[in-house]
Amino acid sequence: MTFDPNKTIGLDEALSKLAQQPFGQWLLGLKAFGLTLYGVFEIMKGKYQHMGLGDY
């Protein structure tokens, strides 16, 4: 694969371009909501997951 390092953009510019699209604000909101739900899922999984640390 080849690429031009002068044409690369960072995450902030990529999200900015997405926000400028017709439904970009909705897509960013949906992504934020999904990441929030995933965070809650991981917290709940960590709270209720049994950790086998050996016999005590």
PQR file with spaces between the fields and no chain letter, atoms N, CA, C, O and H, PARSE charges and radii, in Angstrom:
ATOM       1  N    MET     1       0.835   -1.173    0.000 -0.4000 1.5000
ATOM       2  CA   MET     1       0.000    0.000    0.000 -0.0000 2.0000
ATOM       3  C    MET     1       0.886    1.245    0.000  0.5500 1.7000
ATOM       4  O    MET     1       1.943    1.288    0.630 -0.5500 1.4000
ATOM       5  N    THR     2       0.435    2.208   -0.698 -0.4000 1.5000
ATOM       6  CA   THR     2       1.154    3.477   -0.695 -0.0000 2.0000
ATOM       7  C    THR     2       0.215    4.577   -0.224  0.5500 1.7000
ATOM       8  O    THR     2      -1.002    4.478   -0.378 -0.5500 1.4000
ATOM       9  H    THR     2      -0.423    2.174   -1.210  0.4000 1.0000
ATOM      10  N    PHE     3       0.774    5.595    0.332 -0.4000 1.5000
ATOM      11  CA   PHE     3      -0.015    6.723    0.780 -0.0000 2.0000
ATOM      12  C    PHE     3       0.840    7.970    0.733  0.5500 1.7000
ATOM      13  O    PHE     3       2.069    7.903    0.716 -0.5500 1.4000
ATOM      14  H    PHE     3       1.763    5.676    0.457  0.4000 1.0000
ATOM      15  N    ASP     4       0.178    9.093    0.713 -0.4000 1.5000
ATOM      16  CA   ASP     4       0.867   10.375    0.712 -0.0000 2.0000
ATOM      17  C    ASP     4       0.738   10.976    2.101  0.5500 1.7000
ATOM      18  O    ASP     4      -0.365   11.362    2.490 -0.5500 1.4000
ATOM      19  H    ASP     4      -0.821    9.147    0.726  0.4000 1.0000
ATOM      20  N    PRO     5       1.817   11.072    2.863 -0.5600 1.5000
ATOM      21  CA   PRO     5       1.717   11.584    4.221  0.2800 2.0000
ATOM      22  C    PRO     5       1.228   13.032    4.275  0.5500 1.7000
ATOM      23  O    PRO     5       0.744   13.487    5.311 -0.5500 1.4000
ATOM      24  N    ASN     6       1.354   13.747    3.169 -0.4000 1.5000
ATOM      25  CA   ASN     6       0.884   15.134    3.150 -0.0000 2.0000
ATOM      26  C    ASN     6      -0.636   15.220    3.067  0.5500 1.7000
ATOM      27  O    ASN     6      -1.206   16.274    3.348 -0.5500 1.4000
ATOM      28  H    ASN     6       1.747   13.377    2.328  0.4000 1.0000
ATOM      29  N    LYS     7      -1.302   14.132    2.686 -0.4000 1.5000
ATOM      30  CA   LYS     7      -2.760   14.128    2.556 -0.0000 2.0000
ATOM      31  C    LYS     7      -3.463   13.500    3.759  0.5500 1.7000
ATOM      32  O    LYS     7      -4.693   13.462    3.805 -0.5500 1.4000
ATOM      33  H    LYS     7      -0.839   13.276    2.457  0.4000 1.0000
ATOM      34  N    THR     8      -2.706   13.016    4.716 -0.4000 1.5000
ATOM      35  CA   THR     8      -3.329   12.380    5.871 -0.0000 2.0000
ATOM      36  C    THR     8      -3.952   13.426    6.781  0.5500 1.7000
ATOM      37  O    THR     8      -3.480   14.560    6.869 -0.5500 1.4000
ATOM      38  H    THR     8      -1.707   13.047    4.679  0.4000 1.0000
ATOM      39  N    ILE     9      -5.022   13.025    7.456 -0.4000 1.5000
ATOM      40  CA   ILE     9      -5.696   13.921    8.394 -0.0000 2.0000
ATOM      41  C    ILE     9      -5.807   13.214    9.740  0.5500 1.7000
ATOM      42  O    ILE     9      -5.750   11.986    9.819 -0.5500 1.4000
ATOM      43  H    ILE     9      -5.407   12.104    7.385  0.4000 1.0000
ATOM      44  N    GLY    10      -5.963   13.992   10.776 -0.4000 1.5000
ATOM      45  CA   GLY    10      -6.096   13.424   12.106 -0.0000 2.0000
ATOM      46  C    GLY    10      -7.545   13.104   12.423  0.5500 1.7000
ATOM      47  O    GLY    10      -8.444   13.342   11.616 -0.5500 1.4000
ATOM      48  H    GLY    10      -6.009   14.989   10.712  0.4000 1.0000
ATOM      49  N    LEU    11      -7.752   12.567   13.599 -0.4000 1.5000
ATOM      50  CA   LEU    11      -9.090   12.202   14.033 -0.0000 2.0000
ATOM      51  C    LEU    11      -9.989   13.427   14.141  0.5500 1.7000
ATOM      52  O    LEU    11     -11.165   13.371   13.784 -0.5500 1.4000
ATOM      53  H    LEU    11      -7.022   12.374   14.255  0.4000 1.0000
ATOM      54  N    ASP    12      -9.438   14.534   14.633 -0.4000 1.5000
ATOM      55  CA   ASP    12     -10.253   15.739   14.779 -0.0000 2.0000
ATOM      56  C    ASP    12     -10.761   16.250   13.440  0.5500 1.7000
ATOM      57  O    ASP    12     -11.913   16.672   13.337 -0.5500 1.4000
ATOM      58  H    ASP    12      -8.482   14.581   14.923  0.4000 1.0000
ATOM      59  N    GLU    13      -9.929   16.218   12.425 -0.4000 1.5000
ATOM      60  CA   GLU    13     -10.367   16.677   11.106 -0.0000 2.0000
ATOM      61  C    GLU    13     -11.341   15.688   10.465  0.5500 1.7000
ATOM      62  O    GLU    13     -12.271   16.095    9.769 -0.5500 1.4000
ATOM      63  H    GLU    13      -8.994   15.875   12.509  0.4000 1.0000
ATOM      64  N    ALA    14     -11.133   14.411   10.693 -0.4000 1.5000
ATOM      65  CA   ALA    14     -12.050   13.399   10.159 -0.0000 2.0000
ATOM      66  C    ALA    14     -13.439   13.553   10.780  0.5500 1.7000
ATOM      67  O    ALA    14     -14.444   13.485   10.072 -0.5500 1.4000
ATOM      68  H    ALA    14     -10.377   14.080   11.257  0.4000 1.0000
ATOM      69  N    LEU    15     -13.502   13.760   12.097 -0.4000 1.5000
ATOM      70  CA   LEU    15     -14.792   13.958   12.755 -0.0000 2.0000
ATOM      71  C    LEU    15     -15.435   15.268   12.327  0.5500 1.7000
ATOM      72  O    LEU    15     -16.658   15.354   12.219 -0.5500 1.4000
ATOM      73  H    LEU    15     -12.685   13.815   12.672  0.4000 1.0000
ATOM      74  N    SER    16     -14.622   16.283   12.084 -0.4000 1.5000
ATOM      75  CA   SER    16     -15.142   17.563   11.608 -0.0000 2.0000
ATOM      76  C    SER    16     -15.763   17.415   10.218  0.5500 1.7000
ATOM      77  O    SER    16     -16.822   17.981    9.946 -0.5500 1.4000
ATOM      78  H    SER    16     -13.628   16.212   12.172  0.4000 1.0000
ATOM      79  N    LYS    17     -15.108   16.658    9.344 -0.4000 1.5000
ATOM      80  CA   LYS    17     -15.666   16.426    8.010 -0.0000 2.0000
ATOM      81  C    LYS    17     -16.950   15.616    8.092  0.5500 1.7000
ATOM      82  O    LYS    17     -17.886   15.857    7.328 -0.5500 1.4000
ATOM      83  H    LYS    17     -14.248   16.199    9.565  0.4000 1.0000
ATOM      84  N    LEU    18     -17.003   14.665    9.004 -0.4000 1.5000
ATOM      85  CA   LEU    18     -18.218   13.879    9.191 -0.0000 2.0000
ATOM      86  C    LEU    18     -19.358   14.761    9.693  0.5500 1.7000
ATOM      87  O    LEU    18     -20.501   14.609    9.263 -0.5500 1.4000
ATOM      88  H    LEU    18     -16.243   14.470    9.624  0.4000 1.0000
ATOM      89  N    ALA    19     -19.045   15.677   10.597 -0.4000 1.5000
ATOM      90  CA   ALA    19     -20.071   16.564   11.153 -0.0000 2.0000
ATOM      91  C    ALA    19     -20.638   17.499   10.092  0.5500 1.7000
ATOM      92  O    ALA    19     -21.772   17.957   10.228 -0.5500 1.4000
ATOM      93  H    ALA    19     -18.116   15.800   10.946  0.4000 1.0000
ATOM      94  N    GLN    20     -19.894   17.788    9.059 -0.4000 1.5000
ATOM      95  CA   GLN    20     -20.340   18.702    8.010 -0.0000 2.0000
ATOM      96  C    GLN    20     -21.232   18.025    6.974  0.5500 1.7000
ATOM      97  O    GLN    20     -21.792   18.696    6.108 -0.5500 1.4000
ATOM      98  H    GLN    20     -18.972   17.416    8.949  0.4000 1.0000
ATOM      99  N    GLN    21     -21.366   16.712    7.054 -0.4000 1.5000
ATOM     100  CA   GLN    21     -22.217   15.987    6.122 -0.0000 2.0000
ATOM     101  C    GLN    21     -23.687   16.206    6.484  0.5500 1.7000
ATOM     102  O    GLN    21     -23.988   16.631    7.599 -0.5500 1.4000
ATOM     103  H    GLN    21     -20.911   16.167    7.758  0.4000 1.0000
ATOM     104  N    PRO    22     -24.613   15.919    5.551 -0.5600 1.5000
ATOM     105  CA   PRO    22     -26.036   16.187    5.814  0.2800 2.0000
ATOM     106  C    PRO    22     -26.564   15.579    7.116  0.5500 1.7000
ATOM     107  O    PRO    22     -27.289   16.257    7.844 -0.5500 1.4000
ATOM     108  N    PHE    23     -26.231   14.346    7.429 -0.4000 1.5000
ATOM     109  CA   PHE    23     -26.679   13.725    8.669 -0.0000 2.0000
ATOM     110  C    PHE    23     -25.505   13.491    9.608  0.5500 1.7000
ATOM     111  O    PHE    23     -25.557   12.596   10.452 -0.5500 1.4000
ATOM     112  H    PHE    23     -25.642   13.795    6.838  0.4000 1.0000
ATOM     113  N    GLY    24     -24.461   14.274    9.472 -0.4000 1.5000
ATOM     114  CA   GLY    24     -23.243   14.091   10.259 -0.0000 2.0000
ATOM     115  C    GLY    24     -23.441   14.276   11.746  0.5500 1.7000
ATOM     116  O    GLY    24     -22.889   13.516   12.541 -0.5500 1.4000
ATOM     117  H    GLY    24     -24.418   15.000    8.787  0.4000 1.0000
ATOM     118  N    GLN    25     -24.225   15.280   12.144 -0.4000 1.5000
ATOM     119  CA   GLN    25     -24.469   15.503   13.572 -0.0000 2.0000
ATOM     120  C    GLN    25     -25.183   14.302   14.184  0.5500 1.7000
ATOM     121  O    GLN    25     -24.879   13.892   15.305 -0.5500 1.4000
ATOM     122  H    GLN    25     -24.673   15.898   11.498  0.4000 1.0000
ATOM     123  N    TRP    26     -26.127   13.746   13.445 -0.4000 1.5000
ATOM     124  CA   TRP    26     -26.843   12.556   13.939 -0.0000 2.0000
ATOM     125  C    TRP    26     -25.905   11.363   14.055  0.5500 1.7000
ATOM     126  O    TRP    26     -25.979   10.601   15.019 -0.5500 1.4000
ATOM     127  H    TRP    26     -26.374   14.079   12.535  0.4000 1.0000
ATOM     128  N    LEU    27     -25.028   11.203   13.079 -0.4000 1.5000
ATOM     129  CA   LEU    27     -24.085   10.086   13.118 -0.0000 2.0000
ATOM     130  C    LEU    27     -23.114   10.214   14.294  0.5500 1.7000
ATOM     131  O    LEU    27     -22.801    9.227   14.959 -0.5500 1.4000
ATOM     132  H    LEU    27     -24.967   11.822   12.296  0.4000 1.0000
ATOM     133  N    LEU    28     -22.641   11.440   14.545 -0.4000 1.5000
ATOM     134  CA   LEU    28     -21.743   11.641   15.676 -0.0000 2.0000
ATOM     135  C    LEU    28     -22.465   11.392   16.998  0.5500 1.7000
ATOM     136  O    LEU    28     -21.893   10.818   17.925 -0.5500 1.4000
ATOM     137  H    LEU    28     -22.895   12.242   14.005  0.4000 1.0000
ATOM     138  N    GLY    29     -23.710   11.821   17.080 -0.4000 1.5000
ATOM     139  CA   GLY    29     -24.496   11.569   18.286 -0.0000 2.0000
ATOM     140  C    GLY    29     -24.737   10.088   18.501  0.5500 1.7000
ATOM     141  O    GLY    29     -24.659    9.596   19.627 -0.5500 1.4000
ATOM     142  H    GLY    29     -24.175   12.287   16.327  0.4000 1.0000
ATOM     143  N    LEU    30     -25.032    9.379   17.420 -0.4000 1.5000
ATOM     144  CA   LEU    30     -25.246    7.937   17.505 -0.0000 2.0000
ATOM     145  C    LEU    30     -23.963    7.221   17.937  0.5500 1.7000
ATOM     146  O    LEU    30     -24.008    6.283   18.733 -0.5500 1.4000
ATOM     147  H    LEU    30     -25.095    9.779   16.506  0.4000 1.0000
ATOM     148  N    LYS    31     -22.837    7.663   17.413 -0.4000 1.5000
ATOM     149  CA   LYS    31     -21.552    7.077   17.791 -0.0000 2.0000
ATOM     150  C    LYS    31     -21.256    7.339   19.267  0.5500 1.7000
ATOM     151  O    LYS    31     -20.789    6.444   19.970 -0.5500 1.4000
ATOM     152  H    LYS    31     -22.801    8.425   16.767  0.4000 1.0000
ATOM     153  N    ALA    32     -21.521    8.550   19.739 -0.4000 1.5000
ATOM     154  CA   ALA    32     -21.296    8.867   21.152 -0.0000 2.0000
ATOM     155  C    ALA    32     -22.203    8.031   22.044  0.5500 1.7000
ATOM     156  O    ALA    32     -21.776    7.552   23.095 -0.5500 1.4000
ATOM     157  H    ALA    32     -21.900    9.277   19.168  0.4000 1.0000
ATOM     158  N    PHE    33     -23.451    7.854   21.630 -0.4000 1.5000
ATOM     159  CA   PHE    33     -24.389    7.042   22.401 -0.0000 2.0000
ATOM     160  C    PHE    33     -23.925    5.591   22.459  0.5500 1.7000
ATOM     161  O    PHE    33     -23.990    4.957   23.512 -0.5500 1.4000
ATOM     162  H    PHE    33     -23.798    8.243   20.777  0.4000 1.0000
ATOM     163  N    GLY    34     -23.463    5.071   21.344 -0.4000 1.5000
ATOM     164  CA   GLY    34     -22.967    3.697   21.296 -0.0000 2.0000
ATOM     165  C    GLY    34     -21.740    3.504   22.172  0.5500 1.7000
ATOM     166  O    GLY    34     -21.632    2.493   22.867 -0.5500 1.4000
ATOM     167  H    GLY    34     -23.410    5.586   20.488  0.4000 1.0000
ATOM     168  N    LEU    35     -20.816    4.457   22.150 -0.4000 1.5000
ATOM     169  CA   LEU    35     -19.632    4.347   22.999 -0.0000 2.0000
ATOM     170  C    LEU    35     -19.996    4.432   24.475  0.5500 1.7000
ATOM     171  O    LEU    35     -19.378    3.772   25.310 -0.5500 1.4000
ATOM     172  H    LEU    35     -20.904    5.277   21.586  0.4000 1.0000
ATOM     173  N    THR    36     -21.001    5.248   24.796 -0.4000 1.5000
ATOM     174  CA   THR    36     -21.467    5.333   26.180 -0.0000 2.0000
ATOM     175  C    THR    36     -22.076    4.010   26.624  0.5500 1.7000
ATOM     176  O    THR    36     -21.792    3.530   27.721 -0.5500 1.4000
ATOM     177  H    THR    36     -21.503    5.784   24.117  0.4000 1.0000
ATOM     178  N    LEU    37     -22.915    3.420   25.774 -0.4000 1.5000
ATOM     179  CA   LEU    37     -23.502    2.125   26.114 -0.0000 2.0000
ATOM     180  C    LEU    37     -22.435    1.052   26.271  0.5500 1.7000
ATOM     181  O    LEU    37     -22.531    0.202   27.157 -0.5500 1.4000
ATOM     182  H    LEU    37     -23.145    3.810   24.882  0.4000 1.0000
ATOM     183  N    TYR    38     -21.431    1.086   25.427 -0.4000 1.5000
ATOM     184  CA   TYR    38     -20.342    0.114   25.528 -0.0000 2.0000
ATOM     185  C    TYR    38     -19.585    0.299   26.840  0.5500 1.7000
ATOM     186  O    TYR    38     -19.205   -0.683   27.477 -0.5500 1.4000
ATOM     187  H    TYR    38     -21.352    1.777   24.707  0.4000 1.0000
ATOM     188  N    GLY    39     -19.365    1.537   27.246 -0.4000 1.5000
ATOM     189  CA   GLY    39     -18.702    1.804   28.514 -0.0000 2.0000
ATOM     190  C    GLY    39     -19.499    1.275   29.691  0.5500 1.7000
ATOM     191  O    GLY    39     -18.936    0.683   30.612 -0.5500 1.4000
ATOM     192  H    GLY    39     -19.674    2.335   26.728  0.4000 1.0000
ATOM     193  N    VAL    40     -20.819    1.486   29.664 -0.4000 1.5000
ATOM     194  CA   VAL    40     -21.683    0.964   30.730 -0.0000 2.0000
ATOM     195  C    VAL    40     -21.640   -0.561   30.734  0.5500 1.7000
ATOM     196  O    VAL    40     -21.585   -1.173   31.801 -0.5500 1.4000
ATOM     197  H    VAL    40     -21.276    1.967   28.916  0.4000 1.0000
ATOM     198  N    PHE    41     -21.665   -1.174   29.566 -0.4000 1.5000
ATOM     199  CA   PHE    41     -21.582   -2.627   29.463 -0.0000 2.0000
ATOM     200  C    PHE    41     -20.288   -3.152   30.076  0.5500 1.7000
ATOM     201  O    PHE    41     -20.309   -4.133   30.819 -0.5500 1.4000
ATOM     202  H    PHE    41     -21.710   -0.676   28.700  0.4000 1.0000
ATOM     203  N    GLU    42     -19.175   -2.514   29.774 -0.4000 1.5000
ATOM     204  CA   GLU    42     -17.886   -2.968   30.303 -0.0000 2.0000
ATOM     205  C    GLU    42     -17.816   -2.786   31.822  0.5500 1.7000
ATOM     206  O    GLU    42     -17.242   -3.625   32.517 -0.5500 1.4000
ATOM     207  H    GLU    42     -19.158   -1.717   29.170  0.4000 1.0000
ATOM     208  N    ILE    43     -18.388   -1.713   32.337 -0.4000 1.5000
ATOM     209  CA   ILE    43     -18.414   -1.516   33.786 -0.0000 2.0000
ATOM     210  C    ILE    43     -19.245   -2.600   34.448  0.5500 1.7000
ATOM     211  O    ILE    43     -18.834   -3.173   35.457 -0.5500 1.4000
ATOM     212  H    ILE    43     -18.854   -1.031   31.772  0.4000 1.0000
ATOM     213  N    MET    44     -20.408   -2.883   33.885 -0.4000 1.5000
ATOM     214  CA   MET    44     -21.270   -3.925   34.449 -0.0000 2.0000
ATOM     215  C    MET    44     -20.609   -5.305   34.345  0.5500 1.7000
ATOM     216  O    MET    44     -20.705   -6.117   35.266 -0.5500 1.4000
ATOM     217  H    MET    44     -20.741   -2.417   33.065  0.4000 1.0000
ATOM     218  N    LYS    45     -19.952   -5.558   33.238 -0.4000 1.5000
ATOM     219  CA   LYS    45     -19.263   -6.837   33.076 -0.0000 2.0000
ATOM     220  C    LYS    45     -18.143   -6.973   34.100  0.5500 1.7000
ATOM     221  O    LYS    45     -17.949   -8.049   34.664 -0.5500 1.4000
ATOM     222  H    LYS    45     -19.875   -4.899   32.490  0.4000 1.0000
ATOM     223  N    GLY    46     -17.417   -5.911   34.342 -0.4000 1.5000
ATOM     224  CA   GLY    46     -16.348   -5.948   35.332 -0.0000 2.0000
ATOM     225  C    GLY    46     -16.870   -6.111   36.742  0.5500 1.7000
ATOM     226  O    GLY    46     -16.222   -6.741   37.577 -0.5500 1.4000
ATOM     227  H    GLY    46     -17.575   -5.036   33.884  0.4000 1.0000
ATOM     228  N    LYS    47     -18.033   -5.550   37.015 -0.4000 1.5000
ATOM     229  CA   LYS    47     -18.594   -5.634   38.357 -0.0000 2.0000
ATOM     230  C    LYS    47     -19.087   -7.040   38.673  0.5500 1.7000
ATOM     231  O    LYS    47     -18.911   -7.523   39.792 -0.5500 1.4000
ATOM     232  H    LYS    47     -18.559   -5.038   36.336  0.4000 1.0000
ATOM     233  N    TYR    48     -19.698   -7.694   37.702 -0.4000 1.5000
ATOM     234  CA   TYR    48     -20.340   -8.981   37.954 -0.0000 2.0000
ATOM     235  C    TYR    48     -19.565  -10.190   37.454  0.5500 1.7000
ATOM     236  O    TYR    48     -20.014  -11.320   37.643 -0.5500 1.4000
ATOM     237  H    TYR    48     -19.841   -7.302   36.793  0.4000 1.0000
ATOM     238  N    GLN    49     -18.437   -9.990   36.835 -0.4000 1.5000
ATOM     239  CA   GLN    49     -17.665  -11.115   36.326 -0.0000 2.0000
ATOM     240  C    GLN    49     -16.870  -11.764   37.456  0.5500 1.7000
ATOM     241  O    GLN    49     -16.215  -11.079   38.241 -0.5500 1.4000
ATOM     242  H    GLN    49     -18.072   -9.072   36.681  0.4000 1.0000
ATOM     243  N    HIS    50     -16.937  -13.078   37.526 -0.4000 1.5000
ATOM     244  CA   HIS    50     -16.174  -13.815   38.536 -0.0000 2.0000
ATOM     245  C    HIS    50     -14.729  -13.905   38.102  0.5500 1.7000
ATOM     246  O    HIS    50     -14.425  -14.336   36.989 -0.5500 1.4000
ATOM     247  H    HIS    50     -17.470  -13.634   36.889  0.4000 1.0000
ATOM     248  N    MET    51     -13.841  -13.493   38.989 -0.4000 1.5000
ATOM     249  CA   MET    51     -12.413  -13.558   38.696 -0.0000 2.0000
ATOM     250  C    MET    51     -11.815  -14.709   39.489  0.5500 1.7000
ATOM     251  O    MET    51     -11.676  -14.615   40.708 -0.5500 1.4000
ATOM     252  H    MET    51     -14.088  -13.143   39.893  0.4000 1.0000
ATOM     253  N    GLY    52     -11.462  -15.784   38.815 -0.4000 1.5000
ATOM     254  CA   GLY    52     -10.849  -16.921   39.484 -0.0000 2.0000
ATOM     255  C    GLY    52      -9.380  -16.644   39.774  0.5500 1.7000
ATOM     256  O    GLY    52      -8.544  -16.723   38.873 -0.5500 1.4000
ATOM     257  H    GLY    52     -11.575  -15.860   37.824  0.4000 1.0000
ATOM     258  N    LEU    53      -9.060  -16.322   41.022 -0.4000 1.5000
ATOM     259  CA   LEU    53      -7.693  -15.991   41.367 -0.0000 2.0000
ATOM     260  C    LEU    53      -7.003  -17.121   42.135  0.5500 1.7000
ATOM     261  O    LEU    53      -5.963  -16.901   42.754 -0.5500 1.4000
ATOM     262  H    LEU    53      -9.739  -16.258   41.754  0.4000 1.0000
ATOM     263  N    GLY    54      -7.557  -18.291   42.100 -0.4000 1.5000
ATOM     264  CA   GLY    54      -6.952  -19.421   42.780 -0.0000 2.0000
ATOM     265  C    GLY    54      -7.680  -19.747   44.060  0.5500 1.7000
ATOM     266  O    GLY    54      -8.660  -19.089   44.408 -0.5500 1.4000
ATOM     267  H    GLY    54      -8.402  -18.471   41.597  0.4000 1.0000
ATOM     268  N    ASP    55      -7.210  -20.756   44.764 -0.4000 1.5000
ATOM     269  CA   ASP    55      -7.836  -21.175   46.013 -0.0000 2.0000
ATOM     270  C    ASP    55      -7.260  -20.386   47.186  0.5500 1.7000
ATOM     271  O    ASP    55      -6.043  -20.270   47.334 -0.5500 1.4000
ATOM     272  H    ASP    55      -6.413  -21.291   44.481  0.4000 1.0000
ATOM     273  N    TYR    56      -8.128  -19.862   47.993 -0.4000 1.5000
ATOM     274  CA   TYR    56      -7.705  -19.134   49.204 -0.0000 2.0000
ATOM     275  C    TYR    56      -8.358  -19.722   50.395  0.5500 1.7000
ATOM     276  O    TYR    56      -8.137  -19.257   51.513 -0.5500 1.4000
ATOM     277  H    TYR    56      -9.116  -19.956   47.873  0.4000 1.0000
